[in-house]
């Protein structure tokens, strides 16, 4: 910084310092270098970081820049790794600091005010340093400058000759633009508005009303599917989509048709020249007469060509738009279509396409939908010889859906929606106005039928809706937008490494707080007076910090026999199989972390709460099922079990809680001969299921295959021994597909993220052959695992292998609430089980659980402990909860934070 610091600049420095302290992305990627400072503030927590800063604009000088870029990336293992590293360390940090500043109402500094921080080895740390407090004139100019700068850096990277190879400049430039575009997706509306008119090809946002409309429909689908699981008489929920100008975008056909009708004609002897370059129009016409008239009038064409027969032009346009029919395959999926169809399916519903297209064009229509990964869709079409109005026939088509409960219908034409609303008055009608096309309603006006409007099928990912680092609150990784999530490789530089005493301080804080809560809960219940001891014990077992699901599932009669005898209540729960570490998306390692330790503390709290009012208390048995349904390496199971036992000793629960392997209990229950028969029966049942599924290929049309498999297995799979239904094939598959071993990775980064960005898309061209092949392998593996899992569950029922047989009269504790069981919440505030994710301590000190991929995206950083491992985090915490005290140790958690760690109370 040069020259005196103005008062406004001082205020700007102070504001930026506050943002870096409180905003996760700025904490990870930004620092300041005030005039006279020896090194950036805050200092980098990495031990090898130096004080070298290299001006961003200075780096674009040909010779010096090319040399510096080569230094930063040439140590990578491959060309692809080098390009990814270049994008991660030089492109993304600029974009992320720009976006984070904009989102917080702070005008972002431009490249001339920024420098890259380099380590002592002259490697980019991933942080950018603000060196000048002067406020730039306009955020749009800053974005243009950033794009120009990183494109120039891309040229230097391409020509640096890393590994003796020169990369094509256009390939690197495309990669740079793609990365910038990815960083600027799902902008907040106010941020998008501030950038209006600048680099529009990079900017992206979703209208909040559209988000609300689509998410509400998905919520209704999920609620209806939940009712259907409890009552098979309830029909499956469905969403109906139109095809043209709804599910599919006919932009290419529209441009082609306009160019065809641009030819000379009466009233336009030189042709309608505007049609030769249709991309110059802000909005294109559709084949619908009202919107065609709006287009012609709005573009000033009637006044320019008053003698042209515009009705004749429309007739010619329609012919060119639809013929030859093969051109229908040119259509592109509407933005967000693939994800929306998947979200409906994941919620328990299905999508049906209801189009005015005729049966003869089914092939090109299915081809276009396949570009979104939608294979073999349920597609309602019109007769080839149709003569009646489209809106009548489309409404009659809905009668073919008597097996479904249609909750919402999307169509671009009001006339169609009104006709279908009469046929299905309970369905929500939604108007679709694809961007870039003239709509029926005037700008800002209402639709003719009052239907809400969406422009695409995109919703905002959960992480982009959160104001700060927060949990995803998802039930499954399927609900996450993995392809839209950021990895933040710089987070490892901000890791915390606890000492053994600091780790034990956290354990002590957890157990002390739980013991205090147990005493308070019991004393409060006694003071309120809940009646008999039976009623009091039941009341405490169903307190909000323990209970999951309806209280009616668990009655007083379940505890009465034991209390009346003065005996401990036998409590049995299945779980703690092994940390499901197969791809790095759900967990960060194979050993139990703070999530499992905290779950044991919760069980200990439950026992102590009951003991305060009923001294015999509980005798809790955990049946670990790590090798019962799926085969896993013995060493992995042994290491997990030993660490779990160590945690149990640490929290002081060994006297009231035992951990038993489910396979050992089964063997003792059956004896050698029946155990052998059970194993043989499992193999027989695997064969029966595979025979029923013969000819169904999940790697070709996954969603259709799963529905067929569920129907095929319906007669083979009964109920559990306790009378509750076994999951359908499809439901179990969805549970397992994110927990399978991945195929070997080719030379590419983020392999798991690329596979699971849309794991069910095995035909869309966007992914490429390697990712598509990897997805097919994942699906095939999950299919095999589902078959075996169902076989084991079915055979266990036949052989009476259930905790009701192992522990007669027991109280069943389960995280999956169902009648006759005590629904139990281990950690509260999250739907994820401890062994399915990573332990978390939030900014308030509350222990919870979430998926590793979401925590990384949200700016959580790893916390390591000698109680676990130097390579697997014990838990993760927001980067803003850490502080740098000593460069040699890196980031730390202060004592006040460590001693405040506790379980959620509800």
C-alpha positions, 0 to 999 in steps of 0.5 A, spaced: 500 500 500 502 506 498 501 513 500 497 515 506 491 511 509 484 515 508 479 514 513 474 511 508 480 506 507 481 504 515 474 503 515 474 498 509 480 495 512 476 494 519 470 491 515 474 486 511 478 484 518 471 482 521 469 479 515 475 474 515 474 473 522 467 471 521 466 468 514 468 461 512 470 462 505 474 469 507 477 465 513 480 460 508 482 464 502 483 471 504 488 475 508 490 482 508 497 486 508 496 493 511 502 498 510 508 496 513 506 489 515 511 484 515 506 478 513 499 477 511 494 478 517 491 473 519 498 469 518 497 462 515 496 457 520 501 452 515 508 451 518 511 452 511 508 458 509 512 464 509 511 471 508 512 471 500 506 475 496 506 475 489 502 481 486 496 478 481 497 483 476 505 482 476 504 475 475 501 476 468 508 478 465 510 473 460 517 471 462 516 472 470 509 469 470 510 463 466 516 462 470 512 463 477 506 459 474 511 453 472 514 453 479 507 453 482 504 447 479 510 443 475 511 438 482 504 435 480 504 428 478 500 429 472 498 434 466 491 433 469 493 434 476 497 440 474 491 443 471 487 442 477 492 445 481 493 451 477 485 452 477 485 450 485 490 455 487 490 461 482 483 461 479 478 459 484 481 463 490 480 469 486 473 467 484 471 465 491 474 471 495 470 476 490 463 472 491 464 472 498 465 479 499 459 480 494 455 476 498 456 480 504 455 487 501 463 488 501 465 491 494 470 486 492 477 488 491 480 487 484 486 484 481 491 490 482 489 490 489 491 483 490 497 478 491 498 471 491 501 468 498 506 463 497 510 458 502 517 458 503 518 453 497 514 458 493 508 454 492 501 458 492 498 457 499 491 458 496 490 464 499 490 471 496 492 477 500 489 484 499 494 489 499 490 496 497 484 498 501 482 503 495 475 501 494 474 499 486 468 503 482 464 497 480 463 490 482 462 488 474 469 492 473 472 487 478 469 481 475 471 483 468 478 484 470 478 477 474 476 474 468 481 477 464 487 476 469 486 468 470 485 468 462 492 471 461 494 466 467 491 460 463 495 462 457 502 462 461 500 455 464 499 453 457 505 455 454 509 454 460 512 447 458 510 443 464 513 436 464 515 438 457 508 438 454 505 445 451 497 445 453 493 448 447 491 455 449 484 454 447 483 448 452 486 451 458 482 457 457 475 453 456 477 450 463 478 457 466 472 459 464 468 453 466 471 454 473 469 461 473 462 459 471 462 454 477 464 458 482 459 463 480 453 459 480 447 460 484 449 467 486 444 470 491 439 474 487 442 481 490 449 479 488 446 477 481 443 484 480 449 487 482 453 484 476 448 485 471 451 486 464 458 484 466 460 477 463 453 474 463 455 468 460 458 466 467 453 469 472 447 464 474 442 465 479 435 461 481 429 466 482 427 465 490 419 464 488 421 458 483 425 455 488 420 455 493 415 452 488 419 446 486 421 445 493 414 445 496 412 440 490 418 435 492 416 436 499 409 434 498 411 428 494 415 426 500 410 426 504 405 422 500 410 417 499 411 416 506 403 415 507 404 410 502 409 406 505 404 406 511 398 404 507 400 400 501 393 402 498 395 409 497 397 411 490 404 413 488 405 420 487 407 423 481 409 429 477 407 430 470 411 434 465 410 437 458 415 436 453 416 442 448 418 448 451 418 445 458 422 439 459 426 440 453 429 447 450 428 447 442 433 453 441 437 450 436 430 448 432 427 455 433 434 458 430 434 453 424 426 455 423 427 462 423 433 462 418 429 458 413 423 463 413 428 469 412 428 467 405 425 473 400 418 473 400 412 478 398 413 484 402 420 483 404 424 482 397 431 481 400 428 477 406 427 478 413 434 479 414 433 479 422 432 472 422 438 470 419 441 472 426 436 470 431 441 470 436 440 478 436 433 477 439 433 478 446 427 472 446 425 467 441 418 466 438 415 459 439 410 455 435 404 458 439 400 463 435 399 468 441 407 468 443 408 469 435 404 475 435 408 478 441 414 476 438 413 479 431 410 486 435 415 486 440 421 486 435 418 491 431 417 487 425 410 488 423 412 496 422 418 494 418 415 489 414 407 491 413 406 488 407 408 481 409 403 475 411 405 474 418 400 468 418 403 465 412 410 466 415 408 462 422 405 456 418 412 456 414 416 457 421 412 451 424 413 446 418 421 448 419 420 447 426 417 440 426 420 437 420 424 433 418 422 429 425 429 427 426 430 434 428 427 433 434 433 430 437 436 436 437 432 439 443 436 440 449 434 438 456 431 444 460 436 446 466 435 442 472 431 437 469 435 431 470 436 433 477 429 434 478 427 428 475 431 424 480 429 428 486 422 426 485 424 419 484 428 419 491 422 422 494 418 416 492 415 419 486 415 418 479 415 423 473 411 422 467 411 426 460 405 428 457 406 431 450 402 434 444 408 430 440 405 424 436 407 417 437 411 417 430 416 421 434 417 417 440 424 415 438 427 422 437 423 425 443 426 419 447 433 421 445 433 428 447 431 426 454 436 421 454 441 427 454 439 428 461 440 421 463 432 420 463 432 413 459 425 409 458 421 414 461 413 414 461 411 418 455 404 419 454 403 421 446 398 423 441 395 419 436 399 420 429 392 421 426 390 426 431 385 432 429 382 434 436 385 440 440 391 438 443 388 441 450 383 436 450 387 430 448 392 432 453 387 432 459 384 425 456 391 422 457 391 423 464 386 418 465 392 413 463 395 415 470 389 412 474 395 408 478 398 414 480 396 420 485 398 426 480 400 432 485 403 437 480 403 438 472 407 443 468 406 446 462 408 452 458 400 453 455 395 456 459 390 453 455 393 446 456 393 447 464 386 449 464 384 443 461 388 438 465 386 442 471 379 440 470 381 433 469 385 433 475 383 439 480 387 436 486 393 437 482 398 443 482 398 447 476 405 450 474 407 455 468 413 454 465 417 460 461 424 457 459 429 463 459 430 466 452 423 465 449 417 469 449 412 467 454 404 468 454 404 473 459 406 480 459 412 481 463 411 482 470 403 480 469 400 474 472 398 467 468 391 466 465 390 461 470 394 464 476 399 458 476 405 460 479 411 460 474 418 457 473 423 458 468 427 452 469 427 446 474 433 448 478 433 449 485 438 452 490 443 447 493 442 447 501 449 449 502 448 456 498 442 457 502 446 457 509 448 464 512 454 460 515 457 454 516 451 449 518 449 442 517 446 439 511 440 436 515 439 431 509 437 424 510 441 421 505 447 423 500 442 423 494 439 429 497 446 433 496 448 436 490 455 433 490 456 436 483 455 443 485 459 442 492 466 445 493 472 441 496 476 447 499 483 443 499 486 449 503 482 447 509 487 442 510 492 447 512 487 450 517 487 443 521 487 443 528 491 438 532 489 437 539 494 434 544 492 428 548 490 432 554 486 437 550 482 431 547 481 428 554 478 435 556 473 434 551 471 427 553 470 430 560 466 436 558 461 431 554 460 426 560 460 431 565 455 435 561 451 429 560 451 427 567 448 433 569 443 433 564 441 426 566 440 428 573 436 435 571 431 431 567 430 426 572 429 431 578 424 435 573 420 429 572 420 427 579 418 434 581 412 434 576 409 427 579 408 423 573 405 417 577 407 410 578 414 408 577 412 405 570 410 411 568 416 415 570 421 410 567 416 411 560 416 418 561 424 419 561 425 414 556 421 418 551 424 425 553 426 429 547 433 428 548 432 421 547 426 420 543 425 419 535 419 419 532 412 418 535 411 417 542 405 412 541 410 407 538 413 405 545 408 404 551 408 403 558 407 396 557 414 395 554 417 396 561 412 394 566 414 387 567 421 389 569 419 394 573 414 390 577 420 385 578 425 390 580 429 388 574 434 392 570 430 393 563 434 389 557 435 394 552 438 392 545 440 396 539 443 394 532 448 399 530 455 401 530 457 396 524 463 400 521 465 407 519 462 406 512 468 409 508 468 407 501 469 414 497 470 420 502 463 423 501 460 420 507 466 419 512 473 421 513 476 414 515 474 407 517 475 408 525 470 411 529 470 418 531 467 423 536 460 421 533 461 414 535 464 416 542 458 422 543 453 416 541 456 412 547 455 418 551 448 419 550 447 411 551 450 412 558 446 419 559 440 414 558 442 409 563 444 414 568 437 418 567 433 412 569 437 410 574 436 416 578 429 414 579 429 406 578 436 404 581 436 397 577 436 402 571 438 399 564 442 393 561 444 396 554 447 391 549 449 393 542 449 388 537 454 390 532 452 388 525 459 390 521 459 383 517 452 380 518 449 383 511 455 385 507 462 382 508 468 386 510 475 385 511 476 382 518 482 387 520 477 393 518 472 390 523 477 389 528 480 396 528 473 399 529 471 394 534 477 396 538 477 403 538 469 403 540 471 399 546 476 404 548 471 409 547 466 406 551 472 405 557 473 413 556 466 415 557 465 410 563 460 406 560 463 399 560 459 397 567 452 398 564 453 397 556 456 391 552 458 391 545 456 384 542 458 381 535 451 380 532 454 374 528 456 371 534 449 371 537 446 368 531 451 362 532 450 361 539 442 362 538 442 357 532 448 352 534 453 349 529 448 345 524 442 350 523 448 356 522 450 352 516 443 351 514 442 358 514 448 360 510 446 355 505 439 358 505 442 365 504 446 362 498 439 359 495 435 365 496 440 370 493 439 365 487 432 366 487 432 373 487 437 373 482 433 369 478 427 373 479 431 379 477 434 376 470 433 380 464 433 387 468 440 391 467 441 397 472 447 399 468 442 401 462 436 404 465 437 405 472 430 408 475 426 403 471 430 397 473 429 399 480 422 399 479 422 393 476 426 390 481 421 392 486 415 389 483 419 382 481 421 382 489 415 383 492 413 376 492 419 374 495 420 378 500 416 378 506 416 382 513 421 382 518 420 377 524 417 383 528 412 384 523 414 390 520 415 390 512 422 389 509 425 395 505 423 394 497 429 393 493 429 400 490 429 403 497 435 399 500 439 400 493 438 407 494 441 406 501 447 402 499 449 405 493 453 411 496 457 405 500 460 401 495 467 400 493 469 405 487 472 402 481 479 404 480 480 411 478 483 413 472 488 419 472 483 424 475 482 428 481 475 428 485 473 421 482 468 420 487 465 427 486 464 426 479 461 419 479 456 421 484 454 428 481 449 424 478 450 417 479 444 414 475 446 418 469 449 413 465 447 415 458 448 423 458 454 425 454 456 430 459 460 426 463 464 422 458 466 415 457 470 414 463 465 417 468 459 413 465 463 407 465 465 408 473 458 409 474 455 403 471 460 399 476 458 403 482 450 401 480 452 394 478 456 393 485 450 396 489 445 391 485 449 385 488 450 388 495 442 389 495 441 382 493 445 379 498 442 384 503 435 382 502 437 375 502 440 375 509 434 379 512 429 374 509 433 368 511 434 371 518 426 371 518 426 364 516 431 362 522 428 366 527 434 370 528 432 377 531 433 380 537 426 378 540 429 371 540 435 373 542 433 377 548 426 375 550 422 381 552 427 386 551 426 394 549 428 395 542 432 401 541 432 403 534 434 410 530 428 408 525 422 408 529 416 403 528 411 400 532 413 396 538 420 400 538 423 406 542 425 410 537 432 413 539 436 419 537 443 418 538 446 426 537 439 430 535 439 435 530 441 430 524 438 425 520 445 421 519 447 416 523 454 416 527 457 411 523 455 414 516 458 421 517 463 425 520 463 427 527 462 435 528 462 440 533 459 446 531 460 454 533 456 453 539 460 447 542 454 442 540 456 435 537 453 432 531 454 428 525 454 430 517 457 427 511 464 429 509 462 432 503 457 437 505 462 439 511 468 440 506 463 445 502 461 449 508 468 451 510 469 446 516 476 444 517 479 437 520 481 436 528 485 431 529 487 427 536 491 422 538 485 418 541 484 417 534 489 418 528 494 423 525 490 422 518 483 421 520 479 427 523 476 426 530 471 431 528 470 437 524 469 444 526 467 451 522 474 454 520 471 460 524 471 457 531 479 456 530 484 461 532 492 461 530 496 462 537 502 458 535 505 458 528 509 451 530 502 448 532 497 451 527 490 452 528 487 451 535 481 450 539 481 455 545 480 452 552 473 455 553 471 452 546 473 445 548 470 445 555 463 447 552 463 441 548 456 438 549 450 434 546 444 437 543 438 437 548 433 436 543 
